[in-house]
Amino acid sequence: MKSIAYVIFFFPSILTIAQSDIKGTTKSESGEVLPFSTVYIKGTTNGTTSNSEGEFFLRIPEGSHTIVAQHVGYRVEEKPVTINSDQTIRLDFALKEQALQLKEVVVTAGDEDPAERVIRETIKKRKFYENEVSAFKTDAYLKGLFRLDKKPDKILGQKVTIDTGILYLSESVSEFSFELPDKVSERMISSKVSGNEQGFSFNRASDFNINAYNKFIDLDMEREYVSPIAPNAFLFYDYEWLGFFEENGRLINKIKVIPKRATDPVFEGVVYIVEDEWRFHTIDLFVTKARGLEFIDSLKINQVFAPTEHDIWMPLSQKYSFRFGAFGFKGSGYYIGVYSNYEVEPNYEAYREAGLYEDRFGEKKEKDLFEKEDFTPEVLVVEEGSNERDSTYWKDIRPIPLTEIEVKDYQVKDSIRLVKESPAYKDSVDNETNKLTLGNIFLSGYTHSNSIEEKYWSLPAVISIFQYNTVEGFVPEIQPTIWKQVDGRTKYWIRPAVRYGFSNEQFNVKFDASYRKLDKKFTRFYAGGGRYISQFDESESITPFINSYVTLVSGDNFMKIFQKSFGYVRFQQEVKNGILLSSRLEYAQRDTLTNTSDFTWASEEKTDFTSNQPANMELTETGFPKHQALILEATFRFRFKQTYATRPDRKFIYSSKYPEIFLTYKKGIKALGSDVNFDFVQIRVEDEMSFGLVGKSNYAVAGGAFLNDEALTFVDFRHFAGNQTSLSQVGKTMKFELLPFYQFSTTKPFFEAHFEHHFNEFIFNKIPLIKKLNLQAVASANYLTNETIGNYVEVGAGIEHIFKFMRVDYYWAFQNSEFFGSGLRIGVGF
């Protein structure tokens, strides 16, 4: 899964007043440890959470206070304390189990459970609480931990070298701001990663700013999950009233949440709802693998709410814990945290619409918490030096005490890090990993490492070297790679390549190289040249692997190639946030090639393969004489209001809620002996849209034309990604599944559109027996129009996630309302 959920926590303000410390534990009356209990100063949102061993640490101002401890299923306990400046006192809590009271309710056949009344009232107030807060800012401490409990010795014959134990342990402190509807800003001021002194935490408060009052809860899975108080919640849940208890003059209902069906995208567990106010007090819910979780077996969510400014309740602590298991690996983990020092701006308009404004605010002056310039596309800034805080700092600022195993992990990994950074250790590891084995020679490829200088080279696996086509026959192709890294980031790479055709008895050689400037503008320089083989459609509508398979097994030679002696330079850079320029200048001599082999496994007799010159409706002869071509191509990619994060060493792109636009200009330049002269422009738009429980759609549309086609060859035509094989390239958006390769390539104006809707488990999870397979339905449509083809339409229906990685579709095609053809397509991909 992309992320799991995490918990956000509060830390005290930086020391402007005298501070003192409270240490203690949270246990039950019988002495049982109560991990991850919430402990805070009454009347404030300054608090903490106990660790997995029930230990807590709380920094408070000097003076008299009431300290509150609470844990799901236990009575809240309050203890008064008086503390002097710089004093440390111990305060242990022994919480009593919550004795629920039951009203005298007589339930007869057909009557609803009392829980349904509570849920109905809460649903009525859901929209108000969803938008009750216009904006807020808070301090956030986050801690994430992943551990591996079990692993296989080998996978596909390769030894698994990763160790069991803690894989990831990280802490961070951030200042987090939010404004409706979805504006966020975060500044990470402290970061610590176990075993990586120079590393920055990937904890991010805004990733898990989950509003429990939303209709759907997004857990970063393929499907969203229905809230227990969604408007249509009674279609998905049953409820059982377990009783109530009193807390600070309020009655708190405990409601059991029960899914109606085993595979619906819903939660189960309990929620605590405040009587009359109809708001959440606590939620304690979980989701299992049967409900569509990806790569994890279960996920548990706990949120504890408390009143802040204006008696608005906000999450005081959150915890997300999970377990996973796949391919012989088993493990678990959690994210935990608490918000503190809230500043809240009420949504005054929501209060007016609810008729609560006068009672709540009266004549108080409204004020805005943020200015317009407080929110920018830079949603996260990791401060310089945030990863250089010493142990004293963390001891003072860390609100959740480390457990023994976490302390040991920091100590051991810090010691190991020092050892691992030594030249002797790096040499010993390199000597071991650089050994040749049958596995890396034939299956995985071989990599030789020089970790001290961060220089590496690799050779491909034997299994990936061989291809077959009717022009060259059997073709071994070897592409070694040499690269240099700086702090784990590739600075440059060089990739020579050589291939030899056993049938046409010809060597082809080229090299490609790249230099990456380690800046925040994604600056890249590329260069290359040589004599090599290229497909007419350089986007490779058919891959060499698929072509080799269908040529040998089916006797079809769909891949069409020519020879190119060339040199090129490429440049890429982000011109401005959201605008990326990619440009290429190439000079080439291009030669046609002919078939020299008719070998196939499909028949004992020789097969009459099609010519290597593609068949096309606009051009009867697609072959061409030897010629020179000087071509300039530039593409601008636009992501409007693209959000991003900056760290001292790099920039990370997140997303944009707007479609992605690509504008391409390609020019054939008649200069320096070049024989081509053309101008081509194209605009492409892509986007993905979510439809909640019904799934997600993605689309891509493109249109273009040759403004000038004075001199060009078939290589320069606009080609469309067709397919005449039973194998599909999953994940490629601009593709047709039944369109013949090259038949409708054009120099005429064109328009194409592609659409897919992934129903996720919306359909199959309602079918008995079938729903246990976690299959997912998908629907597709593709459209192409130009002067030659007229109107071409494909529609398809399929099933994906077969064995988690396979997809099968059946397509029907129509040209100008006439049936064109149909076929089955099989693809592999996650």
C-alpha positions in Angstrom: 0.0 0.0 0.0 1.2 3.4 -0.7 0.9 4.4 3.2 -0.9 3.1 6.2 -2.4 5.5 8.6 -0.7 7.2 11.4 -1.2 9.1 14.5 -0.5 12.7 15.2 0.5 14.0 18.5 1.0 17.1 20.6 4.2 18.5 21.9 4.5 21.5 24.3 5.3 24.9 23.0 9.0 25.9 22.9 10.1 27.0 26.3 8.7 30.5 26.9 7.6 29.6 30.4 9.0 27.3 33.1 8.4 23.7 32.4 8.3 20.5 34.6 7.9 16.8 33.8 5.5 14.0 34.8 6.5 10.4 34.2 4.3 7.4 34.9 2.4 4.4 33.6 -1.1 3.5 32.5 -2.3 0.1 33.7 -5.5 -1.6 34.6 -6.5 -2.2 38.3 -5.2 -5.7 37.9 -1.8 -4.4 36.8 -2.2 -5.2 33.1 -0.3 -2.7 30.8 -2.6 -0.4 28.9 -0.6 0.7 25.9 -1.2 3.8 23.8 -3.5 5.4 26.4 -4.1 9.1 26.2 -2.8 11.4 29.0 -3.4 15.1 28.9 -3.8 18.3 31.0 -7.5 18.8 31.7 -8.9 21.8 29.9 -6.1 21.8 27.3 -5.0 19.9 24.3 -1.5 19.5 25.7 -1.0 15.8 26.1 0.7 12.6 25.2 0.2 8.9 24.6 1.7 6.1 26.5 4.0 3.7 24.6 3.4 0.0 24.0 4.7 -0.7 27.5 2.2 1.7 29.1 4.9 4.4 30.0 4.2 8.1 29.3 6.1 11.3 29.6 4.3 14.7 29.9 5.9 18.2 30.0 3.7 20.7 31.8 4.0 24.3 33.1 4.7 24.8 36.8 1.6 25.2 39.0 -1.5 23.2 39.8 -3.2 21.0 37.2 -5.5 18.1 36.7 -4.0 15.2 34.7 -6.4 13.0 32.8 -5.8 9.4 31.6 -8.2 7.5 29.4 -8.1 4.2 27.5 -10.8 2.6 25.4 -13.0 0.4 27.5 -11.8 2.0 30.8 -13.1 4.8 33.0 -11.4 8.1 32.7 -9.2 8.9 35.8 -8.2 12.3 36.9 -5.4 13.2 39.3 -4.6 16.7 40.7 -0.9 17.7 40.8 1.0 20.7 41.9 4.5 21.0 40.5 7.4 23.4 40.8 9.7 24.6 38.1 12.1 22.0 36.7 10.6 19.4 39.0 10.0 15.8 37.9 7.3 13.8 39.6 5.9 10.3 39.0 2.2 9.7 38.4 0.9 6.2 37.8 -2.7 5.4 36.7 -4.6 2.2 37.5 -7.7 2.5 35.4 -10.9 0.7 36.2 -12.9 -1.1 33.5 -15.7 1.0 32.2 -18.9 -0.3 33.8 -21.6 0.4 31.2 -25.1 1.3 32.4 -28.0 -0.1 30.6 -31.3 1.8 30.3 -34.5 -0.2 30.9 -35.4 -0.7 27.4 -37.9 -3.4 26.3 -37.1 -4.5 22.8 -39.8 -6.6 21.0 -39.7 -8.3 17.6 -39.4 -5.7 14.9 -38.2 -2.9 17.2 -34.9 -1.3 16.3 -31.9 -1.5 18.6 -31.4 1.7 20.7 -28.1 2.1 18.8 -29.9 2.9 15.7 -31.5 6.0 17.2 -28.0 7.2 18.3 -26.6 6.5 14.8 -29.5 8.3 13.1 -29.1 11.4 15.2 -25.3 11.3 14.5 -25.9 11.0 10.8 -28.1 14.1 11.0 -25.2 16.1 12.5 -22.4 14.5 10.4 -22.4 17.2 7.7 -22.1 20.0 10.4 -19.2 18.3 12.2 -17.5 17.5 8.9 -17.3 21.3 8.2 -17.3 22.6 11.7 -13.7 23.8 11.5 -12.8 26.2 8.8 -9.1 26.1 9.6 -6.7 25.0 12.3 -3.0 24.8 13.1 -1.4 22.4 15.5 1.9 20.8 16.6 2.4 17.2 15.6 4.8 14.5 16.8 4.7 11.4 14.7 6.3 8.0 15.2 6.3 5.1 12.8 7.5 1.6 13.3 7.6 -1.4 10.9 8.9 -4.8 12.0 9.5 -8.1 10.2 8.7 -11.1 12.3 9.2 -13.9 9.8 10.9 -14.3 6.4 11.6 -17.0 3.8 15.1 -18.2 3.2 14.8 -17.8 -0.6 12.5 -16.3 -3.2 12.8 -17.6 -6.8 16.1 -19.2 -5.8 17.6 -16.0 -4.6 18.7 -15.7 -0.9 16.7 -13.2 1.2 19.3 -11.1 3.0 17.0 -8.8 4.9 16.9 -9.5 8.7 13.9 -9.9 10.9 13.3 -7.2 13.6 12.6 -3.5 13.2 12.9 -2.4 9.6 11.9 1.2 10.0 11.7 3.4 13.1 11.3 7.1 12.7 10.2 10.2 14.6 9.3 13.7 13.5 8.0 16.9 14.9 6.0 19.2 12.6 3.9 22.4 12.6 0.8 21.5 10.6 -1.9 23.9 9.2 -5.2 23.1 7.4 -7.9 25.2 5.8 -11.1 24.0 4.1 -11.6 22.4 1.7 -8.2 20.8 1.3 -5.4 23.3 1.8 -2.4 22.0 3.9 0.9 23.4 5.0 3.5 21.5 7.0 7.0 22.4 8.3 9.0 19.6 9.7 11.4 21.0 12.3 12.8 17.7 13.7 13.5 14.3 12.1 15.1 11.1 13.3 15.5 7.8 11.4 17.0 4.8 13.1 20.2 3.8 11.5 20.4 6.8 9.2 22.0 9.8 10.8 21.6 11.9 7.6 18.2 10.7 6.7 14.9 12.6 6.8 11.7 11.0 8.0 9.0 10.2 5.5 6.3 10.8 8.2 3.9 13.3 6.9 1.0 14.7 9.0 -1.0 15.9 6.0 -1.1 12.3 4.5 -3.2 11.2 7.4 -5.3 14.2 8.2 -8.4 12.0 8.2 -11.8 13.5 9.0 -13.8 10.8 10.8 -17.0 12.6 9.7 -16.4 12.2 6.0 -18.8 9.9 4.1 -15.9 7.8 2.9 -12.6 7.2 4.7 -9.6 7.0 2.3 -6.9 4.6 3.6 -4.8 4.9 0.4 -6.2 1.6 -0.9 -7.8 0.9 -4.2 -11.2 1.5 -2.6 -12.6 3.9 -0.1 -14.3 2.7 3.0 -17.9 3.6 4.1 -18.0 5.6 7.4 -20.2 4.1 10.1 -22.2 7.4 10.0 -22.3 7.9 6.2 -25.8 9.0 4.9 -26.3 5.4 3.5 -24.6 3.7 6.4 -27.7 1.5 7.2 -27.2 -0.2 3.9 -23.8 -1.4 5.0 -23.9 -1.7 8.8 -26.0 -3.1 11.7 -25.5 -1.6 15.1 -25.7 -2.9 18.7 -26.1 -0.6 21.7 -23.7 -1.9 24.4 -24.6 0.7 27.1 -23.5 4.1 28.2 -21.3 5.8 30.9 -21.0 9.3 32.3 -18.0 11.5 31.8 -17.7 15.1 32.9 -21.5 15.5 33.0 -21.9 14.0 29.5 -23.5 10.6 28.6 -21.3 8.5 26.3 -23.0 5.8 24.2 -20.9 2.7 23.3 -22.0 1.4 19.9 -20.9 -1.9 18.3 -20.4 -1.5 14.5 -21.3 -4.7 12.6 -20.9 -5.1 8.8 -23.9 -6.5 7.0 -21.7 -8.4 4.4 -18.4 -10.0 4.7 -16.6 -8.3 1.8 -18.1 -4.8 1.8 -15.6 -1.9 2.1 -16.6 -1.2 5.7 -15.2 -1.2 9.3 -16.1 -3.2 12.3 -15.5 -2.4 16.0 -16.9 0.2 18.4 -17.6 3.9 18.4 -18.3 6.1 21.4 -20.9 8.9 20.7 -21.8 11.8 23.0 -25.5 11.8 23.8 -27.4 15.0 22.6 -24.3 16.4 21.0 -24.1 13.4 18.6 -20.4 13.7 18.1 -17.6 11.2 18.3 -15.9 10.7 21.7 -13.6 7.8 20.5 -13.5 5.5 17.6 -11.9 2.0 17.7 -12.4 0.3 14.3 -10.6 -2.2 12.2 -10.6 -3.5 8.6 -9.6 -7.0 7.5 -8.0 -8.4 4.3 -11.4 -9.7 3.2 -12.6 -6.1 2.7 -10.1 -5.2 0.0 -6.9 -4.3 1.9 -3.9 -4.4 -0.4 -0.7 -6.2 0.9 -1.7 -6.1 4.5 -3.9 -8.5 6.5 -5.5 -6.1 9.0 -5.6 -2.4 9.9 -6.9 -0.9 13.1 -7.7 2.7 13.6 -8.1 4.5 17.0 -8.9 8.1 17.5 -9.6 10.0 20.7 -11.3 13.4 20.6 -11.3 16.2 23.1 -12.6 19.8 23.3 -10.4 22.6 22.1 -11.1 26.3 21.5 -14.8 27.2 21.2 -15.6 23.7 22.6 -14.8 22.2 19.2 -13.7 18.6 19.5 -10.5 17.6 17.6 -8.5 14.4 17.5 -6.3 14.3 20.6 -4.5 11.1 19.7 -4.5 8.7 16.9 -3.0 5.3 16.3 -3.0 3.1 13.2 -1.7 -0.4 13.6 -1.4 -3.1 10.9 -0.3 -6.6 10.2 0.9 -8.0 6.9 1.9 -11.3 5.4 2.8 -12.3 1.8 5.3 -14.6 0.0 6.5 -16.0 3.3 7.0 -12.6 5.0 5.0 -11.7 8.1 5.2 -8.6 10.2 3.4 -5.7 11.8 3.7 -2.0 12.5 2.1 1.2 13.6 2.0 5.0 13.3 1.1 6.9 16.4 0.9 10.5 17.5 -1.1 13.3 19.2 -2.0 16.9 18.2 -1.3 19.7 20.6 -1.5 23.4 20.9 -4.5 23.7 18.7 -5.5 27.1 17.2 -8.9 26.6 15.7 -11.0 28.9 13.4 -14.7 27.8 13.5 -16.7 27.7 10.3 -19.0 30.6 11.2 -21.2 30.0 8.2 -21.8 26.4 9.2 -22.8 27.6 12.7 -25.2 30.2 11.2 -26.9 27.6 9.0 -27.3 25.3 12.0 -28.8 28.2 14.1 -26.0 27.9 16.7 -24.1 31.0 16.0 -25.6 33.3 18.6 -25.5 30.8 21.4 -21.8 29.9 20.7 -20.2 33.2 19.7 -22.7 36.0 20.5 -20.9 39.3 19.8 -17.4 37.9 19.6 -15.4 39.2 16.7 -14.7 36.8 13.9 -11.1 36.5 12.8 -9.3 34.5 10.1 -6.5 32.2 11.2 -4.6 32.4 8.0 -3.8 34.8 5.2 -4.1 33.7 1.5 -0.3 33.5 1.1 0.0 31.0 4.0 -0.9 28.2 1.7 1.1 27.5 -1.4 1.8 24.4 -3.6 4.8 23.7 -1.3 2.8 21.6 1.2 5.8 20.3 3.2 9.1 21.9 4.0 11.8 19.9 5.8 14.1 22.4 7.5 17.8 22.4 7.1 19.4 20.7 10.1 16.1 19.0 11.2 18.0 15.7 11.2 20.9 16.9 13.3 19.1 17.1 16.6 21.0 15.4 19.4 19.8 12.9 22.0 19.3 15.6 24.6 16.9 17.5 22.3 14.9 14.3 21.6 14.8 13.4 25.3 13.2 16.8 26.1 10.8 17.0 23.1 9.7 13.4 22.7 6.3 13.0 24.3 6.0 9.2 24.0 8.8 7.4 25.8 10.7 4.9 23.7 10.3 1.3 24.6 13.3 -0.9 25.4 13.2 -2.5 22.0 13.1 1.0 20.4 16.0 2.3 22.5 18.0 -0.8 21.6 17.2 -0.4 17.9 18.5 3.2 17.9 21.7 2.1 19.8 22.3 -1.0 17.7 21.7 0.7 14.4 23.8 3.7 15.3 26.6 1.3 16.1 26.0 -0.7 13.0 25.9 2.5 10.9 29.4 3.4 12.1 30.6 0.0 11.2 28.8 0.0 7.9 30.4 3.3 6.9 33.9 2.0 7.5 35.9 1.1 4.3 36.7 -2.4 5.7 33.1 -3.3 6.2 32.1 -2.0 2.7 34.9 -4.0 1.2 33.8 -7.2 3.0 30.2 -6.7 1.9 31.3 -6.0 -1.7 33.4 -9.1 -1.7 30.5 -11.2 -0.7 27.8 -9.6 -3.0 30.2 -9.5 -6.0 30.5 -13.2 -6.1 29.0 -14.8 -9.3 26.2 -17.3 -8.8 24.1 -19.3 -11.2 21.1 -17.4 -10.0 22.4 -13.9 -10.8 24.0 -15.1 -14.1 20.8 -16.7 -15.5 17.9 -15.1 -13.6 18.5 -11.8 -11.8 21.5 -10.3 -13.5 24.9 -9.5 -12.0 25.9 -6.3 -10.3 29.4 -5.4 -9.2 29.7 -2.8 -6.4 32.3 -0.5 -5.2 30.5 0.9 -2.2 33.4 3.1 -1.0 33.4 5.2 -4.2 29.7 4.5 -4.9 30.5 3.2 -8.3 28.7 0.2 -9.8 28.3 -1.8 -13.0 25.8 -4.5 -14.0 25.2 -7.1 -16.6 21.7 -8.4 -17.6 20.6 -11.9 -16.9 21.1 -14.5 -19.6 17.3 -15.1 -19.7 16.8 -11.5 -20.8 19.5 -11.4 -23.5 17.9 -13.3 -26.4 15.3 -12.0 -28.8 14.0 -13.2 -32.2 12.7 -11.3 -35.2 12.5 -12.0 -38.9 15.0 -9.4 -39.9 17.9 -10.4 -37.7 16.9 -13.9 -36.6 18.0 -14.8 -33.1 19.5 -11.7 -31.5 21.5 -11.7 -28.3 21.5 -8.2 -26.9 23.8 -7.1 -24.1 23.4 -3.8 -22.3 25.7 -3.4 -19.4 25.3 -0.3 -17.2 27.9 1.7 -15.3 26.7 4.3 -12.8 28.0 6.6 -10.1 26.0 7.7 -7.0 26.3 10.5 -4.5 24.5 9.9 -1.2 22.5 7.2 -2.7 21.3 9.3 -5.7 22.5 8.4 -9.2 24.6 11.2 -10.6 25.5 9.7 -14.0 25.1 6.4 -15.9 26.6 5.0 -19.1 24.9 2.2 -21.0 26.7 0.7 -24.0 24.7 -1.9 -26.0 25.6 -4.4 -28.6 23.5 -6.9 -30.5 24.2 -9.4 -33.2 21.8 -10.9 -35.7 22.6 -14.5 -36.5 20.5 -14.4 -39.6 21.6 -11.1 -41.2 25.0 -11.5 -39.7 25.2 -7.9 -38.6 26.6 -6.2 -35.4 24.9 -3.1 -34.1 26.4 -1.0 -31.4 25.3 2.2 -29.5 25.8 3.9 -26.2 23.5 6.1 -24.0 24.7 8.3 -21.1 23.0 10.5 -18.6 24.2 13.2 -16.2 21.9 14.3 -13.4 22.4 17.6 -11.7 21.5 17.0 -8.0 19.2 20.0 -7.8 15.5 20.6 -7.1 14.7 21.2 -10.8 15.1 17.6 -12.0 17.8 18.7 -14.4 19.0 15.9 -16.6 21.4 15.8 -19.6 21.5 12.9 -22.0 23.6 12.0 -25.0 24.1 8.9 -27.1 24.8 7.6 -30.5 25.9 4.6 -32.7 24.2 2.3 -35.2 21.3 0.4 -33.9 17.8 -1.1 -34.6 14.7 1.0 -34.0 11.0 0.3 -34.4 9.0 2.5 -36.8 6.9 3.3 -33.7 9.5 4.3 -31.2 7.0 4.1 -28.4 7.2 0.3 -28.9 3.5 -0.7 -29.4 4.9 -4.2 -29.3 7.8 -5.1 -27.1 10.7 -7.2 -28.3 9.7 -9.9 -25.8 6.1 -10.1 -27.0 7.2 -10.0 -30.7 9.7 -12.9 -30.1 7.0 -14.9 -28.4 4.3 -14.5 -31.2 6.8 -14.9 -34.0 8.1 -18.2 -32.7 4.9 -19.6 -31.3 2.2 -18.1 -33.7 4.2 -17.3 -36.8 3.3 -13.6 -36.8 6.0 -10.9 -37.3 4.3 -7.7 -36.2 7.3 -5.8 -35.1 8.7 -3.6 -38.0 12.2 -2.2 -37.7 14.8 -0.1 -39.5 18.5 0.7 -39.0 19.6 4.0 -37.7 23.1 5.5 -37.4 22.6 8.4 -35.1 23.7 10.9 -32.4 21.5 12.8 -30.0 21.4 15.1 -27.0 18.5 15.5 -24.6 17.8 18.0 -21.9 15.1 18.0 -19.1 14.4 20.6 -16.5 11.5 21.9 -14.5 11.1 25.4 -15.8 8.6 26.4 -13.0 6.7 24.4 -10.5 4.4 22.2 -12.5 6.0 22.9 -15.9 8.6 20.3 -17.0 10.5 20.7 -20.3 11.8 17.6 -22.1 13.7 18.3 -25.4 15.7 16.2 -27.8 17.8 16.9 -30.9 18.9 14.0 -33.1 20.8 13.7 -36.4 20.4 10.3 -38.0 21.0 8.3 -41.2 18.0 5.9 -41.6 18.1 2.7 -43.7 15.3 0.2 -44.5 15.8 -3.5 -43.6 14.3 -6.7 -45.1 13.5 -10.1 -43.7 16.3 -12.7 -43.7 14.8 -15.4 -41.5 11.6 -17.5 -41.8 12.1 -19.8 -38.8 9.3 -20.4 -36.4 8.1 -23.1 -34.0 4.5 -22.7 -35.3 4.9 -25.1 -38.2 7.3 -27.6 -39.5 7.1 -25.8 -42.9 8.6 -22.4 -43.5 6.2 -19.6 -42.8 5.5 -16.9 -45.3 6.0 -13.9 -43.0 4.7 -10.4 -43.8 7.2 -7.9 -45.2 9.2 -5.8 -42.8 7.7 -2.7 -44.5 4.5 -1.9 -42.6 1.1 -2.0 -44.5 -0.6 1.4 -44.4 -3.8 2.9 -45.7 -2.3 6.2 -46.7 1.0 5.1 -48.1 1.2 2.1 -50.4 5.0 1.9 -50.1 6.3 2.5 -46.6 9.9 1.6 -47.4 12.3 4.5 -48.0 15.7 5.2 -49.5 18.7 5.9 -47.3 18.4 9.4 -46.0 19.4 11.9 -43.3 17.1 13.4 -40.7 17.7 16.3 -38.3 14.8 16.4 -35.8 14.1 18.6 -32.9 11.4 17.6 -30.4 10.2 19.5 -27.3 7.5 18.5 -24.8 6.1 20.7 -22.0 4.2 18.8 -19.3 1.8 21.0 -17.3 0.6 20.1 -13.8 -1.5 23.0 -12.6 -1.2 23.8 -8.9 1.1 20.8 -8.5 1.8 20.2 -4.8 5.3 19.3 -3.7 7.6 18.9 -0.7 11.1 20.2 -0.4 13.9 18.8 1.7 17.4 20.2 2.0 18.7 17.8 -0.6 15.8 17.4 -3.1 12.2 18.1 -4.1 9.3 15.5 -4.1 6.3 15.9 -6.4 3.0 14.9 -4.9 -0.1 15.6 -7.0 -2.4 18.0 -8.7 -6.2 17.8 -8.7 -6.2 19.0 -12.2 -5.7 17.0 -15.4 -2.1 16.7 -16.7 -1.4 18.3 -20.0 1.4 17.5 -22.5 2.2 19.9 -25.4 4.6 18.5 -28.0 6.2 20.2 -31.0 8.3 18.1 -33.4 10.3 19.7 -36.3 12.1 18.0 -39.2 14.8 20.5 -40.0 16.1 20.6 -43.6 19.7 21.6 -42.8 23.2 20.1 -42.6 22.3 17.6 -45.3 19.0 16.6 -43.7 16.3 15.4 -46.1 13.2 15.9 -43.9 11.1 19.0 -43.5 7.9 18.9 -41.4 6.2 20.4 -38.4 4.0 18.4 -36.0 2.1 19.5 -33.0 0.1 17.5 -30.4 -1.7 18.1 -27.2 -2.5 15.3 -24.7 -4.6 15.4 -21.6 -4.6 12.7 -18.9 -6.4 12.4 -15.5 -7.7 10.0 -12.9 -11.0 10.4 -11.1 -12.4 8.7 -8.0 -16.1 7.7 -7.7 -16.0 6.4 -4.2 -17.4 2.9 -3.8 -18.0 2.6 -7.5 -14.3 2.7 -8.3 -11.8 4.9 -10.2 -11.6 6.0 -13.8 -8.6 7.2 -15.8 -8.7 8.7 -19.3 -6.3 10.1 -21.9 -7.2 12.1 -24.9 -4.9 13.4 -27.6 -5.2 15.4 -30.8 -2.7 16.7 -33.3 -1.7 17.5 -36.9 1.2 18.1 -39.2 1.3 21.8 -39.9 3.8 21.1 -42.6 4.5 17.7 -44.3 6.7 18.8 -47.2 9.3 16.1 -46.8 9.1 13.1 -44.4 9.1 9.3 -44.5 6.9 6.7 -42.9 9.1 6.8 -39.8 7.9 10.3 -39.1 4.1 9.5 -39.4 2.0 9.7 -36.3 1.7 6.1 -35.2 -1.0 4.7 -32.9 -0.4 2.0 -30.3 -2.2 -0.9 -31.7 -2.2 -4.6 -30.8 -2.7 -7.8 -32.9 -1.5 -10.2 -30.3 -3.3 -11.9 -27.3 -0.9 -10.2 -24.9 -1.6 -6.7 -23.5 0.7 -4.1 -22.0 -1.1 -3.4 -18.7 -0.7 0.2 -17.5 -0.1 1.8 -20.9 -2.8 4.4 -21.3 -2.6 5.5 -24.9 -3.2 2.1 -26.5 -5.8 0.2 -28.7 -6.3 -3.5 -28.3 -7.6 -4.5 -31.7 -6.2 -1.8 -34.0 -3.7 -3.3 -36.5 -0.1 -2.1 -36.1 0.7 0.8 -38.5 -2.4 0.3 -40.8 -3.8 3.7 -39.8 -0.6 5.7 -39.1 -1.2 9.1 -40.5 -0.1 12.6 -41.6 -3.7 13.8 -41.3 -5.2 15.6 -38.3 -6.4 13.0 -35.7 -8.1 12.7 -32.4 -7.9 9.7 -30.0 -9.5 9.0 -26.6 -9.0 6.2 -24.1 -11.0 5.5 -21.0 -10.9 2.8 -18.3 -13.0 2.4 -15.3 -11.8 0.1 -12.5 -14.8 -1.1 -10.4 -12.3 -2.5 -7.8 -14.5 -4.9 -5.9 -17.8 -3.1 -6.3 -19.3 -5.9 -8.5 -17.7 -9.2 -7.6 -17.8 -8.7 -3.9 -21.6 -9.1 -4.1 -21.5 -12.6 -5.8 -21.3 -15.6 -3.4 -18.2 -17.7 -3.6 -16.7 -15.4 -6.3 -16.3 -12.6 -3.8 -13.7 -14.7 -1.9 -11.3 -14.5 -4.9 -11.1 -10.6 -4.6 -11.5 -10.2 -8.3 -12.1 -6.8 -9.8 -14.1 -5.7 -12.8 -12.8 -3.2 -15.4 -14.5 -1.6 -18.4 -12.7 0.1 -21.3 -13.4 2.2 -24.3 -11.0 3.5 -27.0 -11.8 5.9 -29.9 -9.8 7.1 -32.9 -10.8 9.3 -35.8 -8.9 10.8 -38.8 -9.5 11.2 -42.5 -8.4 7.7 -43.3 -10.0 5.5 -40.6 -13.2 7.5 -40.1 -14.6 6.6 -36.7 -13.0 3.6 -34.9 -14.4 2.4 -31.6 -13.3 -0.3 -29.2 -15.2 -1.4 -26.1 -14.0 -3.9 -23.6 -14.9 -5.7 -20.4 -12.5 -7.6 -18.2 -11.4 -9.0 -14.9 -8.2 -7.9 -13.1 -6.4 -9.0 -9.9 -6.6 -12.6 -11.0 -4.0 -14.2 -8.7 -3.2 -10.5 -7.8 -1.2 -9.8 -10.9 -3.2 -11.0 -14.0 -5.8 -9.3 -16.1 -8.1 -10.7 -18.8 -10.3 -8.6 -21.2 -12.5 -9.2 -24.1 -12.8 -6.4 -26.7 -15.2 -5.6 -29.6 -14.2 -3.1 -32.3 -16.4 -1.1 -34.8 -15.3 1.1 -37.8 -17.9 3.5 -39.1 -20.6 1.5 -37.2 -19.6 -1.7 -38.9 -18.2 -4.6 -36.9 -14.4 -4.6 -37.2 -13.4 -7.5 -35.0 -13.1 -8.9 -31.5 -10.5 -10.7 -29.3 -9.2 -11.8 -25.9 -6.3 -9.9 -24.3 -4.2 -11.1 -21.4 -1.9 -8.8 -19.4 0.3 -9.0 -16.3 0.8 -6.2 -13.8 -0.2 -5.0 -10.3 
